[in-house]
Amino acid sequence: MKLKDIIEALGLKVLTAADRLDVEASGGYTSDLLSDVMANSREKNIWITLQTHQNIVAVAKLKDLAAVILVNSRTPEAETMKKAEEEKIPLLGTADPAFIISGKVYNLLGQKE
Amino acid sequence: MLKAFRADLHIHTCLSPCGELEMSPLSIARTASEKSIDILGVCDHNSVENVPALREAAKPFKIDVLAGIEVASEEEVHVLGLFDSLEAAFELQAVVYDHLPGENDEEAFGLQVVVNSEGEVLRINKKLLIGASTLTLERVVELIHSLDGLAIASHIDREGFSLIGQLGFVPENISIDALEVSPRTPFEEAQRKFNFGFPLTASSDAHRLEEIGQATTSFLLQAGTVAEIKLALQKERGRKILN
């Protein structure tokens, strides 16, 4: 499923890199330990986290993730937004907590993992 | 004259909810003295309140006690702030307290006991000291430096609550003074593994008496102060880390 269709289906707010949404998502990964995400996420995963530190952008780039969903209406720090725009990493916002949004993404993509 | 100082820059007291009640000032000072420690960094979670008692209790043992605090940032990264000035440490504590939500549940997390140098209970701290502040890591480091303190990332070899565990790697442009390795990683292994261009220190992160001094860092210094340790970390004016 394309990232842009997931965004539409779940009503996610596009915070950065609005021109990078035409990409096929490979599944999801939910974690707030960046070291764990570096070890265990897969290419083109949608990463679900509450971390808003600028390092999330570097991890997403390093692992070639499709997007990062920030839960609980968390607003990224200005530096994080700037870096995500520069590195073309879509940051997406939702008011849902991690459990709920993970379930919703799973329902759309779960069969792929 | 420069001489060697053996430092354990990270220990807790009975004020930390996870610290054993046996961690009273006199017992800590006596144990540190038995282990030939010259400098102790007293770093309770998000609080400085037992430092005055430790300084008092450590005097007869000729141990220099640095006023410390282990701040939990918004990202749940633990950072040590170490100060020569007690006032500076309390100033940082005031900011941390303003950004530290919640109340301690003693059954769940443990007692948080503020004591005098004799180990007598002065009061019970009710803040949720085990919790995370709403200050970003960068802000915590800035605050520590603005008060002339030393900012050290705690136990980076641990997965939880460490700079590397929480954030994957050392963020760009962060002016952290050193990275701390816990006793679980042999120092030589740590030097290979955590070769990020920052000085490495080893400390015990002791929560129990027997853990004090399980890992230490020896410095060549003129005096047991934060100002001198800063010079040693930057290898200035003959000061340095010995091992």
Interface residues (C-beta under 8 A of the other chain):
Chain A: D32 L33 L34 S35 D36 V37 M38 Q51 H53 Q54 N55 A58 V59 E77
Chain B: E75 E76 T136 L137 E159 G160 I164 G165 Q166 L167 G168 F169 P171 E172
